[in-house]
Amino acid sequence: MVAMVNKPSGVNPPAIQVRGLSKSFGDRLVLRDLDLEVSQGSFLALFGANGAGKTTLLRILSGQARADAGSVMVAGCSLPKHATTVRRRIGVVSHRGLLYDDLTCLENLVFYGRLFSLSDPVAQARQTLQRLALDSHASQRVRTLSHGQQKRLAIARAILHRPVLLLLDEPEAGLDRDSVNLLEGLLKDWTAQGGTVVMTTHDQARGAAWAHRAVVLADGHIHEQDAVQVERRS
């Protein structure tokens, strides 16, 4: 089981609330007047063609990039004003693992645990490695791991501090079947305990099976995926 996420106190606002968001790169408008709301404890699958802006949207939601226009609220805080607070409340898996190649799996997680001021970073790191079936690789340096093992370690890094929101950019890419099943179970537990997940994927069948709701990003806008309205699983 995944440990209970650390929820911010007070009234529960949406996990994500975006209004009128726009983002351009030079003359190319990637996101235009985009609206999106994601409730706490839900799992949103985000589909879209390559270049549609999925990664850009996740980077804005994680505070790694700034929108040109619009308002962005994540985990009860506005961006970019409260980016530091937001980063402590979210976990991110991107195409970059954000791991240190010459450190071991355990050393990587302990390092991040200390950044997040965990009370017992070593114990929490070992528990998280076990949850991702990496406990037998705890003393192995990251550069010696397979691609799939590195991906699982990146997921471990993202959940280590028990964030309220996970932003996952194709987290299943490069994983074998057993690892995909492990990830599915982890995310099901995560939302069952009140955590929120936003995941991009090119696998519409998998996204439909895992998520409570699915949307498509196209032409800079969010479009509801009418064929995929997934009932909340218990």
C-alpha positions in Angstrom: 0.0 0.0 0.0 1.0 3.6 -0.6 1.4 5.7 2.5 -1.3 8.4 3.0 -0.5 11.6 1.1 0.1 14.8 3.0 -3.0 16.9 2.4 -2.9 20.7 2.8 -5.2 21.9 5.6 -8.4 23.9 5.1 -11.2 23.8 2.6 -10.5 21.4 -0.3 -10.2 23.4 -3.5 -9.7 21.7 -6.8 -6.3 20.0 -7.2 -5.9 22.0 -10.4 -7.8 25.0 -11.7 -6.6 26.7 -14.9 -8.4 29.5 -16.6 -7.5 31.2 -19.9 -4.0 29.8 -20.1 -1.9 30.6 -23.1 1.7 29.8 -24.0 3.7 30.5 -27.1 7.2 29.6 -28.3 8.2 32.4 -30.6 5.4 32.6 -33.3 4.0 29.2 -32.4 1.0 29.3 -30.1 1.0 26.0 -28.2 -1.7 26.6 -25.6 -4.5 29.0 -26.2 -7.2 30.2 -23.7 -7.1 26.8 -22.1 -9.4 25.9 -19.2 -9.0 22.8 -17.0 -10.2 21.7 -13.6 -9.2 18.5 -11.8 -10.9 17.6 -8.5 -8.9 16.2 -5.6 -8.7 12.4 -5.4 -9.3 12.0 -9.2 -7.2 10.5 -12.0 -7.0 12.4 -15.3 -5.6 10.9 -18.4 -4.3 13.5 -20.9 -4.1 12.4 -24.6 -2.8 14.3 -27.5 -0.5 14.1 -30.6 3.2 14.7 -30.4 3.7 18.5 -30.2 0.2 19.1 -28.9 1.5 20.8 -25.7 1.0 18.0 -23.1 4.5 18.3 -21.7 4.3 22.1 -21.8 1.1 22.0 -19.8 2.6 19.7 -17.2 5.7 22.0 -17.0 3.4 25.0 -16.3 1.4 23.0 -13.7 4.6 22.0 -11.9 6.1 25.5 -11.8 8.9 24.7 -14.2 7.6 27.0 -16.9 5.4 30.2 -16.9 2.3 30.8 -18.9 2.1 33.9 -21.0 -1.5 34.6 -19.9 -4.2 33.1 -17.7 -4.5 31.9 -14.1 -3.1 28.7 -12.7 -4.0 27.2 -9.3 -2.3 24.0 -8.2 -2.7 22.3 -4.8 -4.4 25.3 -3.5 -1.7 27.8 -4.5 -1.4 30.2 -7.4 1.4 29.9 -9.9 4.0 31.3 -10.4 3.6 33.3 -7.2 3.8 30.3 -4.9 5.9 28.0 -7.0 8.1 26.9 -4.1 5.1 25.8 -2.1 3.6 24.0 -5.1 6.8 22.1 -5.7 6.7 20.7 -2.2 3.1 19.5 -2.7 3.5 17.7 -6.0 5.5 14.8 -7.5 6.7 14.9 -11.1 7.8 12.3 -13.5 9.1 13.7 -16.7 11.2 12.4 -19.6 14.2 13.4 -17.6 14.7 11.1 -14.5 16.3 13.9 -12.4 18.5 11.2 -10.9 22.2 11.3 -10.1 24.0 8.6 -12.1 26.9 8.1 -9.7 24.8 7.8 -6.6 23.0 4.5 -5.6 19.2 4.2 -5.6 19.1 4.6 -1.9 21.5 7.6 -1.9 19.4 9.3 -4.6 16.2 9.0 -2.5 17.8 9.9 0.8 19.2 13.1 -1.0 15.7 14.1 -2.1 14.2 13.1 1.2 16.6 15.6 2.9 15.6 18.3 0.4 12.0 17.8 1.5 13.0 17.7 5.2 11.6 14.2 5.8 11.8 13.2 9.4 13.5 9.9 8.6 14.7 10.1 5.0 16.5 6.7 5.1 13.5 4.8 6.3 11.2 6.5 3.9 13.6 5.9 1.0 13.8 2.2 1.8 10.0 1.9 2.1 9.6 3.6 -1.3 12.2 1.5 -3.0 10.3 -1.6 -1.7 7.0 -0.2 -3.1 8.6 0.1 -6.5 10.3 -3.4 -6.3 13.7 -1.8 -6.2 14.8 -2.8 -2.7 17.2 -5.4 -4.1 18.9 -2.6 -6.1 19.2 -0.1 -3.2 23.1 -0.2 -3.3 23.3 -0.2 -7.1 24.5 3.0 -8.9 21.9 4.5 -11.2 24.1 4.4 -14.2 24.2 0.6 -14.0 20.4 0.2 -14.0 18.3 -0.7 -17.0 16.0 2.0 -18.5 13.0 0.5 -16.9 14.6 0.4 -13.5 15.6 4.0 -13.8 12.0 4.9 -14.7 10.8 3.1 -11.6 13.3 5.0 -9.5 12.1 8.2 -11.0 8.6 7.3 -9.9 9.9 6.4 -6.4 11.5 9.9 -6.3 8.2 11.5 -7.2 6.2 9.8 -4.5 8.9 9.9 -1.8 7.6 12.9 0.0 3.9 11.9 -0.2 2.7 14.7 -2.4 -1.0 15.5 -2.9 -0.7 15.6 -6.7 1.3 13.5 -9.2 2.1 14.9 -12.6 3.3 12.0 -14.8 4.5 12.4 -18.4 4.3 9.0 -20.0 5.4 7.2 -16.9 4.7 3.7 -18.3 7.0 4.3 -21.4 9.9 1.8 -21.3 8.4 -0.3 -18.5 7.9 -4.1 -18.9 4.5 -5.7 -18.2 5.2 -6.4 -14.5 6.4 -2.8 -13.9 3.3 -1.4 -15.7 1.1 -3.6 -13.5 3.0 -2.3 -10.4 2.5 1.3 -11.5 -1.2 0.7 -12.1 -1.6 -0.7 -8.6 0.3 2.2 -7.1 -1.8 4.8 -8.8 -5.0 3.1 -7.9 -3.9 3.1 -4.2 -2.8 6.7 -4.6 -6.2 8.0 -5.6 -8.0 5.7 -3.2 -6.2 7.5 -0.4 -7.2 10.9 -1.7 -4.2 11.7 -3.9 -4.7 13.2 -7.4 -3.0 12.0 -10.6 -2.6 13.7 -14.0 -0.9 11.4 -16.5 -0.1 11.9 -20.2 0.0 8.8 -22.4 -0.2 7.8 -26.0 -2.0 4.5 -25.0 -5.6 5.4 -25.1 -6.8 2.0 -24.0 -4.5 2.1 -20.9 -5.5 5.6 -20.1 -9.2 4.7 -20.3 -8.7 1.7 -18.1 -6.7 3.5 -15.4 -8.3 7.0 -15.3 -11.5 8.3 -13.9 -11.7 10.9 -16.7 -9.9 11.5 -20.0 -9.3 14.6 -22.1 -7.6 15.4 -25.3 -5.3 18.3 -25.9 -5.6 19.5 -29.5 -5.3 22.9 -31.2 -4.2 24.4 -27.9 -7.5 23.5 -26.1 -8.7 20.8 -23.8 -11.5 18.6 -25.3 -13.4 16.1 -23.2 -13.0 12.6 -24.4 -16.7 11.7 -24.7 -16.0 8.0 -25.3 -13.9 7.7 -22.2 -15.8 8.7 -19.0 -14.5 6.2 -16.5 -16.4 5.6 -13.3 -14.6 6.1 -10.0 -13.1 2.7 -8.9 -13.4 1.7 -5.3 
